[in-house]
Amino acid sequence: MANGAWVRHDVSAWSVHSLEKAATSVATWLIDPATGDRWLHKDTVVPDNGVEQGEDWSEVVSTAIAKLLGVPCAETQLCLRNGRRGSLSKDVNVHGHSLYNGYVLLEECPHVTDYFPHVEGAPGIDPDRPSVKRPGHRLDNIQTALRGAIAPSTFAGPASLDAFDVFIGYLMFDALVANRDRHEQNWAVLTPGLTTLPVQLAPSYDHATSLGYNLTDDRRAITLSNKRALAKWASGGTAWRFEHEGNAKRAQTLVDLFAEALTLGSNDARAHWSTQLRSLDLDEVLRDLSQGAIPAMSVVASRFACELLTHNFERLTDAI
């Protein structure tokens, strides 16, 4: 893209600010020496099969798509640190505010009574519904917890949309890029130090687990062998980080979660996100993918991302 989104920056000399305690993987806050801004750094993961995953390129490609959709999101960059591939995500907090993720917001909301906090390795359990996974992390509770909060300051859509109305756009974006990781620590609000100011929804962040980032090229090639195989893989994109019964495969799809959220939002929200989707032009991103413009993305990974985005776009337009 013309803005140089695919440039990989060497940040080996950047100083460490702190470790990110809430992250489920190793993440470090670094300081940009030129601006003093904080950026969250994550290395790519190399699992037991020895094939390096694509958390870095999935993060920046997803960011480009979020911007095309008009979804407020963290700025991201490809990077190299001490010889390792990785990504950077700029701090979404703003001066004079504190960031509280959905985990805190739901737990402290007096009108949400059936949320049981989930911690990796120690899942929340509702004693009245022991078979339910991620109890209470569902749309009606999120809407309740966000009541009174406004849209992010960077949101360029209609002023009538509130925080939950904009959150609907986050779910549409998740369904498009196949991001299954919207757990309650991957969305947040910004609370001002001055109580006369409103709480606002934080921009979306942490989209590295998108676009089949963790597949091997062999698996991608098999999935691309026919449309039915790709459709089956895409339908496995479930909202397993939200409340559901049984195993992850039984959770509703990301597309269905977005469609449900759309029914809960305002009339203006339904009109806005439907228009944003129908007018979405992915040509520039698809062209860069097909031309191999994104560093470290294989030909097969690029083709898979193109086909997946096209397929999920069709699913979403059908849903609205």
C-alpha positions in Angstrom: 0.0 0.0 0.0 1.1 3.5 -0.7 1.6 4.4 3.0 4.4 1.9 3.4 2.4 -0.4 5.7 4.5 -3.4 4.7 7.9 -2.0 5.7 9.7 -4.0 8.4 11.4 -1.9 11.0 14.4 -3.0 13.1 13.7 -2.1 16.7 16.5 -3.9 18.4 17.9 -0.7 19.8 14.5 0.4 21.3 14.5 0.4 25.1 12.2 -1.7 27.2 9.4 0.0 29.1 7.8 -3.0 30.8 6.3 -6.4 30.2 2.6 -6.8 29.3 1.2 -8.7 32.3 -2.2 -9.4 30.6 -0.8 -11.0 27.5 -1.3 -14.7 27.0 2.1 -14.8 25.1 5.3 -13.0 25.7 4.8 -9.3 25.0 7.0 -6.4 25.8 6.3 -2.6 25.8 9.1 -0.8 23.9 9.7 3.0 23.6 10.1 4.6 20.2 13.3 6.7 20.7 12.1 9.2 18.1 8.7 10.0 19.6 8.6 8.5 23.1 5.5 6.5 22.2 4.9 3.0 23.7 4.5 0.1 21.3 3.7 -3.5 22.3 6.2 -5.9 20.7 5.5 -9.6 20.1 7.8 -12.1 18.4 6.3 -14.6 16.0 5.8 -18.1 17.4 7.6 -21.2 16.2 5.6 -24.3 17.4 6.9 -27.8 17.7 6.6 -28.4 13.9 9.3 -25.9 13.4 7.3 -23.7 11.0 7.3 -20.1 12.0 3.8 -18.7 12.2 2.5 -15.4 10.7 1.3 -13.4 13.7 3.3 -10.4 12.3 1.8 -10.2 8.8 -1.7 -11.1 10.0 -1.5 -8.2 12.5 -0.6 -5.6 9.9 -2.8 -6.9 7.1 -5.8 -7.0 9.5 -5.0 -3.4 10.5 -5.2 -2.3 6.9 -8.6 -4.0 6.5 -9.9 -2.5 9.7 -9.0 1.0 8.4 -10.8 0.3 5.2 -13.9 -0.7 7.2 -13.7 2.4 9.3 -13.1 0.4 12.4 -10.9 2.3 15.0 -7.8 0.3 15.6 -4.3 0.4 17.0 -1.5 1.3 14.6 0.7 -1.6 13.8 4.0 -2.3 12.1 6.1 -5.2 11.0 9.4 -5.4 12.9 12.6 -7.2 13.5 14.1 -7.4 17.0 17.4 -9.1 17.8 17.1 -11.1 14.5 13.5 -12.3 15.2 10.4 -11.4 13.2 7.7 -9.7 15.1 5.1 -7.0 15.2 4.4 -3.7 17.0 1.1 -2.4 18.2 0.9 1.2 19.3 -0.6 1.9 22.7 -4.3 2.8 22.3 -4.5 4.6 25.6 -4.6 8.4 25.6 -3.3 11.0 28.0 -5.4 11.5 31.0 -7.2 8.1 30.7 -6.8 4.6 32.1 -7.5 1.5 30.1 -9.8 -1.1 31.6 -10.4 -4.3 29.6 -13.6 -6.1 29.3 -12.7 -8.5 32.1 -12.7 -5.6 34.6 -15.7 -3.8 33.1 -17.9 -6.9 33.2 -16.8 -8.0 36.6 -17.4 -4.5 38.1 -20.7 -3.8 36.3 -23.5 -4.0 38.9 -26.0 -4.9 36.3 -24.1 -7.9 35.0 -24.7 -10.7 37.4 -23.8 -13.9 35.5 -20.2 -13.1 34.4 -17.5 -15.4 35.7 -14.0 -14.2 34.8 -11.9 -16.4 32.6 -8.2 -16.7 33.2 -6.0 -18.9 31.0 -5.6 -22.2 32.8 -8.4 -21.3 35.2 -11.6 -21.0 33.3 -14.6 -19.3 34.8 -17.4 -21.6 35.9 -21.0 -20.8 36.5 -22.1 -23.2 39.2 -25.7 -23.0 37.9 -24.5 -23.8 34.3 -21.3 -25.9 34.7 -21.3 -27.0 31.0 -21.2 -23.4 29.7 -17.9 -22.1 28.6 -16.9 -18.4 29.0 -20.0 -17.7 31.1 -21.3 -14.2 30.9 -19.1 -13.0 28.1 -21.9 -12.4 25.7 -23.4 -9.6 23.7 -26.2 -8.5 26.0 -23.8 -8.2 29.0 -21.3 -6.4 26.9 -24.0 -3.9 25.8 -25.0 -3.4 29.4 -21.4 -2.9 30.6 -20.8 -0.4 27.8 -24.0 1.6 28.5 -23.2 5.3 28.8 -19.8 4.9 27.1 -19.1 6.8 23.8 -17.4 5.8 20.6 -13.6 6.0 20.3 -12.3 9.5 19.6 -10.8 8.2 16.4 -14.2 6.9 15.1 -15.1 8.8 11.9 -18.7 7.5 11.6 -22.0 9.0 12.7 -21.9 10.8 16.0 -25.1 9.1 17.0 -23.3 5.7 17.5 -22.4 4.8 21.0 -19.7 2.4 22.3 -21.7 -0.8 21.7 -22.7 0.4 18.2 -19.1 0.7 17.3 -18.2 -2.6 19.0 -20.6 -4.2 16.5 -18.1 -3.0 13.8 -15.3 -4.8 15.7 -17.3 -8.1 15.4 -17.9 -7.5 11.7 -14.2 -7.0 11.2 -13.4 -10.2 13.2 -15.7 -12.2 11.0 -14.1 -10.8 7.9 -10.5 -11.6 8.9 -11.3 -14.8 10.9 -10.1 -13.4 14.2 -11.3 -15.8 16.9 -9.5 -14.1 19.7 -12.0 -11.4 20.9 -11.9 -12.5 24.5 -12.7 -10.1 27.3 -9.1 -8.9 27.6 -9.0 -8.0 23.9 -11.5 -5.2 24.1 -11.4 -2.3 26.5 -12.6 1.2 27.5 -10.7 4.3 28.3 -11.8 5.9 31.5 -10.9 9.6 32.0 -9.2 10.9 35.1 -11.7 13.8 35.1 -15.1 12.3 36.0 -16.9 15.1 34.0 -15.7 13.4 30.8 -17.4 10.2 29.4 -15.9 6.8 29.2 -15.1 5.8 25.7 -14.6 2.5 23.9 -10.9 1.8 23.2 -9.8 1.2 19.6 -9.6 -2.4 18.6 -6.3 -4.2 19.1 -4.5 -7.5 19.0 -5.6 -9.1 15.7 -2.6 -11.4 15.2 -4.6 -14.6 15.2 -6.3 -13.9 11.9 -6.2 -15.0 8.3 -5.1 -18.5 9.0 -1.8 -17.2 10.5 -1.0 -20.6 12.1 -1.5 -22.9 9.2 1.3 -24.6 7.3 1.5 -24.0 3.6 0.6 -27.7 3.0 -2.6 -27.2 5.0 -3.4 -24.0 3.2 -2.9 -25.7 -0.2 -5.3 -28.5 0.8 -7.9 -26.1 2.0 -7.6 -24.1 -1.3 -8.0 -27.2 -3.4 -11.7 -26.7 -3.8 -14.4 -24.1 -2.6 -16.1 -26.6 -0.4 -12.9 -27.2 1.6 -12.4 -23.4 2.1 -16.0 -22.9 3.1 -15.7 -25.7 5.7 -12.6 -24.2 7.1 -14.1 -20.7 7.3 -17.3 -22.0 9.0 -15.0 -23.3 11.7 -14.3 -19.7 12.6 -16.4 -19.8 15.8 -16.9 -17.2 18.5 -15.5 -19.6 21.1 -14.2 -16.7 23.2 -17.8 -15.8 23.9 -20.3 -17.7 26.0 -21.2 -21.1 24.5 -22.3 -24.5 25.4 -19.9 -27.4 25.0 -16.7 -27.4 23.0 -15.4 -24.6 20.8 -16.9 -26.2 17.6 -20.4 -25.7 19.0 -20.0 -22.0 19.5 -21.8 -19.8 16.9 -19.8 -18.6 14.0 -18.2 -15.2 13.9 -20.6 -14.2 11.1 -23.6 -15.3 13.2 -22.2 -13.4 16.3 -21.9 -10.2 14.2 -25.5 -10.7 12.8 -26.8 -11.1 16.3 -25.0 -8.0 17.5 -26.4 -6.0 14.6 -29.9 -6.8 15.9 -29.0 -5.3 19.3 -27.6 -2.1 18.0 -29.3 1.1 17.1 -30.9 1.7 13.7 -28.1 4.1 12.9 -25.5 1.4 13.7 -27.3 -1.2 11.4 -27.4 1.3 8.6 -23.8 2.4 9.1 -22.1 -1.0 9.3 -24.2 -2.4 6.5 -23.1 0.6 4.3 -19.5 0.2 5.3 -19.5 -3.5 4.4 -21.3 -3.1 1.1 -19.0 -0.3 0.0 -15.8 -2.0 1.2 -13.1 -2.1 -1.5 -10.5 -4.7 -0.8 -8.8 -4.4 -4.2 -5.6 -2.6 -2.9 -5.0 -5.1 -0.1 -5.8 -8.1 -2.4 -3.5 -6.8 -5.1 -0.6 -6.4 -2.6 -1.3 -9.9 -1.3 -1.4 -11.4 -4.8 1.8 -9.6 -5.8 3.8 -10.8 -2.7 4.2 -7.4 -1.3 4.0 -8.4 2.4 7.3 -9.6 3.8 7.5 -13.2 5.1 4.2 -14.2 3.5 4.5 -17.2 1.3 2.7 -17.4 -2.1 0.3 -19.9 -0.6 -0.3 -17.8 2.5 -1.0 -14.8 0.4 -3.4 -16.7 -1.8 -5.2 -18.2 1.2 -5.7 -14.7 2.7 -7.1 -13.5 -0.6 -9.6 -16.3 -0.9 -10.6 -16.3 2.7 -11.3 -12.5 2.7 -13.4 -12.9 -0.5 -15.3 -15.8 0.9 -16.0 -14.1 4.3 -17.0 -10.9 2.6 -19.7 -12.9 0.7 -20.8 -14.6 4.0 -21.2 -11.2 5.7 -23.1 -9.6 2.9 -25.5 -12.5 2.9 -25.9 -12.1 6.7 -27.0 -8.5 6.4 
